[in-house]
Every structure is written in C-alpha cells, then in structure tokens.
Amino acid sequence: MPKMKTKSAAKKRFKMTASGRVKAGVAGKRHGMIKRSTDFVRKATGTMLLADADAKIVKKYMPYDR
C-alpha cells in the first residue's frame, strides 16, 4: 500500500499539540484592522485551539502528525 500524503496547505497552517488537539492562527488579522474594534484585534493575537469538528477534518489532511 502506498504512503498517504500530507496536504501542504494544512502543514503550513496548523500544528498539533502534545495531547492531539489542533492549533491554528486566529482568523481576521490579515488586513482591514482599522475598521475592527480594538478588542477584536487584541483577542485575535496568537493562536487558538480548533473546535473538535474542525480538528477532525484537519487530522485527515495530516495523517502522520497524530
């Protein structure tokens, strides 16, 4: 059976934690910060853990990173 392939886009955007959850950058911080509230911009710094439904999809894209 051939090796499964990892999606290149997924490995650039997501990381796995030691407990198996998926870390990702917070959405909405690429541009257009002038129209967003200061609270939104401050809360969107750093990374966040994905919801279980989304993490299930990402784990399919990264078969060797579980």
DOKOLFI-970554 format. One record per residue: residue in one letter; z, x, y of N, C-alpha, C, O in turn. Coordinates in Angstrom, 3 decimals, always signed. Layout:
! residues N
@r->A; n_pz->Z; n_px->X; n_py->Y; ca_pz->Z; ca_px->X; ca_py->Y; c_pz->Z; c_px->X; c_py->Y; o_pz->Z; o_px->X; o_py->Y
...
This chain:
! residues 66
@r->M; n_pz->+0.000; n_px->+0.846; n_py->-1.179; ca_pz->+0.000; ca_px->+0.000; ca_py->+0.000; c_pz->+0.000; c_px->+0.896; c_py->+1.248; o_pz->+0.778; o_px->+1.847; o_py->+1.320
@r->P; n_pz->-0.855; n_px->+0.606; n_py->+2.221; ca_pz->-0.910; ca_px->+1.460; ca_py->+3.422; c_pz->+0.322; c_px->+1.277; c_py->+4.306; o_pz->+1.053; o_px->+0.294; o_py->+4.189
@r->K; n_pz->+0.531; n_px->+2.246; n_py->+5.186; ca_pz->+1.650; ca_px->+2.173; ca_py->+6.124; c_pz->+1.423; c_px->+1.047; c_py->+7.119; o_pz->+0.285; o_px->+0.739; o_py->+7.473
@r->M; n_pz->+2.503; n_px->+0.440; n_py->+7.565; ca_pz->+2.407; ca_px->-0.561; ca_py->+8.625; c_pz->+2.354; c_px->+0.174; c_py->+9.955; o_pz->+2.925; o_px->+1.256; o_py->+10.091
@r->K; n_pz->+1.681; n_px->-0.400; n_py->+10.922; ca_pz->+1.543; ca_px->+0.259; ca_py->+12.220; c_pz->+2.478; c_px->-0.368; c_py->+13.246; o_pz->+2.710; o_px->-1.577; o_py->+13.260
@r->T; n_pz->+3.003; n_px->+0.499; n_py->+14.100; ca_pz->+3.834; ca_px->+0.051; ca_py->+15.222; c_pz->+2.921; c_px->-0.268; c_py->+16.395; o_pz->+1.977; o_px->+0.471; o_py->+16.674
@r->K; n_pz->+3.204; n_px->-1.374; n_py->+17.083; ca_pz->+2.432; ca_px->-1.715; ca_py->+18.283; c_pz->+2.781; c_px->-0.740; c_py->+19.401; o_pz->+3.953; o_px->-0.595; o_py->+19.749
@r->S; n_pz->+1.784; n_px->-0.075; n_py->+19.964; ca_pz->+2.027; ca_px->+0.921; ca_py->+21.006; c_pz->+2.669; c_px->+0.303; c_py->+22.246; o_pz->+3.531; o_px->+0.923; o_py->+22.869
@r->A; n_pz->+2.262; n_px->-0.899; n_py->+22.604; ca_pz->+2.835; ca_px->-1.551; ca_py->+23.787; c_pz->+4.323; c_px->-1.819; c_py->+23.585; o_pz->+5.106; o_px->-1.690; o_py->+24.526
@r->A; n_pz->+4.721; n_px->-2.190; n_py->+22.374; ca_pz->+6.125; ca_px->-2.503; ca_py->+22.104; c_pz->+6.991; c_px->-1.254; c_py->+22.141; o_pz->+8.106; o_px->-1.295; o_py->+22.662
@r->K; n_pz->+6.503; n_px->-0.154; n_py->+21.601; ca_pz->+7.344; ca_px->+1.050; ca_py->+21.578; c_pz->+7.534; c_px->+1.636; c_py->+22.972; o_pz->+8.491; o_px->+2.374; o_py->+23.204
@r->K; n_pz->+6.629; n_px->+1.316; n_py->+23.908; ca_pz->+6.797; ca_px->+1.783; ca_py->+25.276; c_pz->+7.781; c_px->+0.917; c_py->+26.059; o_pz->+8.379; o_px->+1.393; o_py->+27.023
@r->R; n_pz->+7.961; n_px->-0.342; n_py->+25.666; ca_pz->+8.735; ca_px->-1.278; ca_py->+26.466; c_pz->+10.117; c_px->-1.602; c_py->+25.923; o_pz->+10.982; o_px->-2.042; o_py->+26.679
@r->F; n_pz->+10.346; n_px->-1.394; n_py->+24.631; ca_pz->+11.596; ca_px->-1.813; ca_py->+24.010; c_pz->+12.251; c_px->-0.659; c_py->+23.268; o_pz->+11.580; o_px->+0.249; o_py->+22.777
@r->K; n_pz->+13.595; n_px->-0.714; n_py->+23.197; ca_pz->+14.362; ca_px->+0.236; ca_py->+22.387; c_pz->+15.352; c_px->-0.552; c_py->+21.562; o_pz->+15.775; o_px->-1.640; o_py->+21.952
@r->M; n_pz->+15.724; n_px->+0.004; n_py->+20.412; ca_pz->+16.691; ca_px->-0.648; ca_py->+19.543; c_pz->+18.069; c_px->-0.030; c_py->+19.771; o_pz->+18.187; o_px->+1.179; o_py->+19.969
@r->T; n_pz->+19.102; n_px->-0.859; n_py->+19.743; ca_pz->+20.461; ca_px->-0.349; ca_py->+19.822; c_pz->+20.922; c_px->+0.029; c_py->+18.418; o_pz->+20.235; o_px->-0.257; o_py->+17.437
@r->A; n_pz->+22.071; n_px->+0.664; n_py->+18.326; ca_pz->+22.590; ca_px->+1.085; ca_py->+17.023; c_pz->+22.921; c_px->-0.108; c_py->+16.141; o_pz->+22.849; o_px->-0.010; o_py->+14.916
@r->S; n_pz->+23.283; n_px->-1.235; n_py->+16.749; ca_pz->+23.617; ca_px->-2.430; ca_py->+15.971; c_pz->+22.394; c_px->-3.265; c_py->+15.634; o_pz->+22.521; o_px->-4.293; o_py->+14.969
@r->G; n_pz->+21.194; n_px->-2.845; n_py->+16.083; ca_pz->+19.972; ca_px->-3.552; ca_py->+15.716; c_pz->+19.477; c_px->-4.551; c_py->+16.739; o_pz->+18.507; o_px->-5.263; o_py->+16.479
@r->R; n_pz->+20.117; n_px->-4.625; n_py->+17.898; ca_pz->+19.617; ca_px->-5.518; ca_py->+18.940; c_pz->+18.526; c_px->-4.812; c_py->+19.723; o_pz->+18.349; o_px->-3.601; o_py->+19.593
@r->V; n_pz->+17.788; n_px->-5.566; n_py->+20.539; ca_pz->+16.642; ca_px->-5.010; ca_py->+21.265; c_pz->+16.951; c_px->-4.950; c_py->+22.750; o_pz->+17.344; o_px->-5.948; o_py->+23.353
@r->K; n_pz->+16.768; n_px->-3.754; n_py->+23.344; ca_pz->+16.969; ca_px->-3.560; ca_py->+24.776; c_pz->+15.625; c_px->-3.602; c_py->+25.477; o_pz->+14.624; o_px->-3.127; o_py->+24.940
@r->A; n_pz->+15.597; n_px->-4.172; n_py->+26.679; ca_pz->+14.372; ca_px->-4.235; ca_py->+27.471; c_pz->+14.733; c_px->-4.191; c_py->+28.945; o_pz->+15.861; o_px->-4.499; o_py->+29.328
@r->G; n_pz->+13.773; n_px->-3.807; n_py->+29.762; ca_pz->+13.973; ca_px->-3.842; ca_py->+31.195; c_pz->+13.940; c_px->-5.275; c_py->+31.699; o_pz->+13.261; o_px->-6.127; o_py->+31.126
@r->V; n_pz->+14.669; n_px->-5.534; n_py->+32.762; ca_pz->+14.729; ca_px->-6.888; ca_py->+33.319; c_pz->+13.412; c_px->-7.207; c_py->+34.022; o_pz->+12.854; o_px->-6.359; o_py->+34.719
@r->A; n_pz->+12.921; n_px->-8.423; n_py->+33.839; ca_pz->+11.640; ca_px->-8.819; ca_py->+34.417; c_pz->+11.769; c_px->-9.108; c_py->+35.910; o_pz->+12.851; o_px->-9.447; o_py->+36.390
@r->G; n_pz->+10.674; n_px->-8.975; n_py->+36.633; ca_pz->+10.622; ca_px->-9.382; ca_py->+38.024; c_pz->+10.939; c_px->-8.305; c_py->+39.031; o_pz->+11.237; o_px->-8.621; o_py->+40.183
@r->K; n_pz->+10.885; n_px->-7.019; n_py->+38.636; ca_pz->+11.242; ca_px->-5.952; ca_py->+39.573; c_pz->+10.065; c_px->-5.021; c_py->+39.867; o_pz->+10.285; o_px->-3.901; o_py->+40.327
@r->R; n_pz->+8.851; n_px->-5.438; n_py->+39.622; ca_pz->+7.704; ca_px->-4.560; ca_py->+39.845; c_pz->+7.262; c_px->-4.541; c_py->+41.306; o_pz->+6.978; o_px->-3.479; o_py->+41.859
@r->H; n_pz->+7.206; n_px->-5.694; n_py->+41.914; ca_pz->+6.758; ca_px->-5.781; ca_py->+43.306; c_pz->+7.258; c_px->-7.093; c_py->+43.874; o_pz->+7.794; o_px->-7.929; o_py->+43.146
@r->G; n_pz->+7.081; n_px->-7.275; n_py->+45.193; ca_pz->+7.456; ca_px->-8.539; ca_py->+45.832; c_pz->+8.955; c_px->-8.706; c_py->+46.010; o_pz->+9.460; o_px->-9.829; o_py->+45.997
@r->M; n_pz->+9.675; n_px->-7.594; n_py->+46.176; ca_pz->+11.124; ca_px->-7.685; ca_py->+46.323; c_pz->+11.541; c_px->-8.286; c_py->+47.668; o_pz->+12.668; o_px->-8.763; o_py->+47.801
@r->I; n_pz->+10.671; n_px->-8.273; n_py->+48.645; ca_pz->+11.016; ca_px->-8.748; ca_py->+49.990; c_pz->+11.297; c_px->-10.253; c_py->+49.984; o_pz->+12.109; o_px->-10.738; o_py->+50.772
@r->K; n_pz->+10.632; n_px->-10.980; n_py->+49.104; ca_pz->+10.842; ca_px->-12.424; ca_py->+49.059; c_pz->+11.952; c_px->-12.833; c_py->+48.098; o_pz->+12.338; o_px->-14.002; o_py->+48.079
@r->R; n_pz->+12.470; n_px->-11.913; n_py->+47.309; ca_pz->+13.529; ca_px->-12.226; ca_py->+46.365; c_pz->+14.891; c_px->-12.050; c_py->+47.030; o_pz->+15.041; o_px->-11.274; o_py->+47.974
@r->S; n_pz->+15.873; n_px->-12.778; n_py->+46.525; ca_pz->+17.205; ca_px->-12.664; ca_py->+47.113; c_pz->+17.824; c_px->-11.318; c_py->+46.734; o_pz->+17.452; o_px->-10.712; o_py->+45.729
@r->T; n_pz->+18.756; n_px->-10.869; n_py->+47.539; ca_pz->+19.430; ca_px->-9.588; ca_py->+47.271; c_pz->+20.195; c_px->-9.651; c_py->+45.962; o_pz->+20.269; o_px->-8.662; o_py->+45.233
@r->D; n_pz->+20.765; n_px->-10.817; n_py->+45.661; ca_pz->+21.496; ca_px->-10.976; ca_py->+44.403; c_pz->+20.569; c_px->-10.796; c_py->+43.215; o_pz->+20.926; o_px->-10.133; o_py->+42.242
@r->F; n_pz->+19.384; n_px->-11.380; n_py->+43.287; ca_pz->+18.428; ca_px->-11.253; ca_py->+42.190; c_pz->+18.053; c_px->-9.799; c_py->+41.958; o_pz->+18.056; o_px->-9.328; o_py->+40.821
@r->V; n_pz->+17.731; n_px->-9.091; n_py->+43.023; ca_pz->+17.297; ca_px->-7.696; ca_py->+42.915; c_pz->+18.421; c_px->-6.845; c_py->+42.334; o_pz->+18.165; o_px->-5.964; o_py->+41.512
@r->R; n_pz->+19.644; n_px->-7.093; n_py->+42.744; ca_pz->+20.774; ca_px->-6.311; ca_py->+42.261; c_pz->+21.038; c_px->-6.584; c_py->+40.776; o_pz->+21.320; o_px->-5.661; o_py->+40.012
@r->K; n_pz->+20.946; n_px->-7.854; n_py->+40.375; ca_pz->+21.196; ca_px->-8.206; ca_py->+38.969; c_pz->+20.081; c_px->-7.734; c_py->+38.048; o_pz->+20.298; o_px->-7.583; o_py->+36.845
@r->A; n_pz->+18.895; n_px->-7.498; n_py->+38.592; ca_pz->+17.746; ca_px->-7.113; ca_py->+37.764; c_pz->+17.638; c_px->-5.603; c_py->+37.562; o_pz->+16.623; o_px->-5.128; o_py->+37.052
@r->T; n_pz->+18.661; n_px->-4.839; n_py->+37.951; ca_pz->+18.617; ca_px->-3.400; ca_py->+37.720; c_pz->+18.996; c_px->-3.102; c_py->+36.274; o_pz->+19.678; o_px->-3.894; o_py->+35.624
@r->G; n_pz->+18.550; n_px->-1.960; n_py->+35.783; ca_pz->+18.937; ca_px->-1.519; ca_py->+34.449; c_pz->+18.209; c_px->-2.272; c_py->+33.348; o_pz->+17.074; o_px->-2.715; o_py->+33.521
@r->T; n_pz->+18.885; n_px->-2.408; n_py->+32.212; ca_pz->+18.289; ca_px->-3.053; ca_py->+31.038; c_pz->+19.121; c_px->-4.248; c_py->+30.627; o_pz->+20.231; o_px->-4.455; o_py->+31.116
@r->M; n_pz->+18.558; n_px->-5.034; n_py->+29.711; ca_pz->+19.266; ca_px->-6.195; ca_py->+29.177; c_pz->+18.974; c_px->-6.292; c_py->+27.686; o_pz->+18.046; o_px->-5.653; o_py->+27.189
@r->L; n_pz->+19.752; n_px->-7.078; n_py->+26.982; ca_pz->+19.500; ca_px->-7.333; ca_py->+25.565; c_pz->+18.678; c_px->-8.609; c_py->+25.439; o_pz->+18.956; o_px->-9.606; o_py->+26.105
@r->L; n_pz->+17.673; n_px->-8.569; n_py->+24.589; ca_pz->+16.819; ca_px->-9.740; ca_py->+24.403; c_pz->+17.545; c_px->-10.820; c_py->+23.605; o_pz->+18.455; o_px->-10.528; o_py->+22.829
@r->A; n_pz->+17.138; n_px->-12.048; n_py->+23.802; ca_pz->+17.653; ca_px->-13.159; ca_py->+23.014; c_pz->+17.189; c_px->-12.997; c_py->+21.565; o_pz->+16.203; o_px->-12.309; o_py->+21.300
@r->D; n_pz->+17.893; n_px->-13.623; n_py->+20.639; ca_pz->+17.593; ca_px->-13.449; ca_py->+19.217; c_pz->+16.173; c_px->-13.879; c_py->+18.857; o_pz->+15.524; o_px->-13.237; o_py->+18.032
@r->A; n_pz->+15.686; n_px->-14.961; n_py->+19.470; ca_pz->+14.339; ca_px->-15.444; ca_py->+19.161; c_pz->+13.285; c_px->-14.431; c_py->+19.605; o_pz->+12.305; o_px->-14.203; o_py->+18.895
@r->D; n_pz->+13.482; n_px->-13.824; n_py->+20.779; ca_pz->+12.542; ca_px->-12.825; ca_py->+21.267; c_pz->+12.661; c_px->-11.525; c_py->+20.477; o_pz->+11.658; o_px->-10.864; o_py->+20.206
@r->A; n_pz->+13.879; n_px->-11.165; n_py->+20.113; ca_pz->+14.097; ca_px->-9.927; ca_py->+19.364; c_pz->+13.425; c_px->-9.993; c_py->+17.996; o_pz->+12.947; o_px->-8.980; o_py->+17.485
@r->K; n_pz->+13.388; n_px->-11.164; n_py->+17.416; ca_pz->+12.743; ca_px->-11.335; ca_py->+16.108; c_pz->+11.252; c_px->-11.007; c_py->+16.192; o_pz->+10.699; o_px->-10.401; o_py->+15.274
@r->I; n_pz->+10.609; n_px->-11.396; n_py->+17.270; ca_pz->+9.192; ca_px->-11.110; ca_py->+17.483; c_pz->+8.970; c_px->-9.623; c_py->+17.679; o_pz->+8.049; o_px->-9.047; o_py->+17.100
@r->V; n_pz->+9.818; n_px->-8.992; n_py->+18.499; ca_pz->+9.667; ca_px->-7.567; ca_py->+18.798; c_pz->+9.888; c_px->-6.731; c_py->+17.543; o_pz->+9.219; o_px->-5.715; o_py->+17.358
@r->K; n_pz->+10.813; n_px->-7.139; n_py->+16.679; ca_pz->+11.083; ca_px->-6.373; ca_py->+15.461; c_pz->+9.888; c_px->-6.375; c_py->+14.513; o_pz->+9.714; o_px->-5.430; o_py->+13.744
@r->K; n_pz->+9.074; n_px->-7.405; n_py->+14.555; ca_pz->+7.846; ca_px->-7.417; ca_py->+13.749; c_pz->+6.855; c_px->-6.369; c_py->+14.240; o_pz->+6.103; o_px->-5.795; o_py->+13.453
@r->Y; n_pz->+6.861; n_px->-6.124; n_py->+15.551; ca_pz->+5.950; ca_px->-5.148; ca_py->+16.136; c_pz->+6.386; c_px->-3.717; c_py->+15.856; o_pz->+5.569; o_px->-2.798; o_py->+15.902
@r->M; n_pz->+7.679; n_px->-3.523; n_py->+15.565; ca_pz->+8.222; ca_px->-2.180; ca_py->+15.358; c_pz->+8.876; c_px->-2.100; c_py->+13.983; o_pz->+10.104; o_px->-2.102; o_py->+13.894
@r->P; n_pz->+8.098; n_px->-2.031; n_py->+12.918; ca_pz->+8.666; ca_px->-2.138; ca_py->+11.574; c_pz->+9.565; c_px->-0.968; c_py->+11.161; o_pz->+10.437; o_px->-1.140; o_py->+10.309
@r->Y; n_pz->+9.371; n_px->+0.212; n_py->+11.747; ca_pz->+10.137; ca_px->+1.383; ca_py->+11.317; c_pz->+11.342; c_px->+1.651; c_py->+12.195; o_pz->+12.019; o_px->+2.662; o_py->+12.005
@r->D; n_pz->+11.630; n_px->+0.794; n_py->+13.135; ca_pz->+12.709; ca_px->+1.042; ca_py->+14.091; c_pz->+13.866; c_px->+0.080; c_py->+13.899; o_pz->+14.528; o_px->-0.297; o_py->+14.866
@r->R; n_pz->+14.119; n_px->-0.327; n_py->+12.642; ca_pz->+15.188; ca_px->-1.298; ca_py->+12.403; c_pz->+16.451; c_px->-0.625; c_py->+11.944; o_pz->+17.453; o_px->-1.295; o_py->+11.696
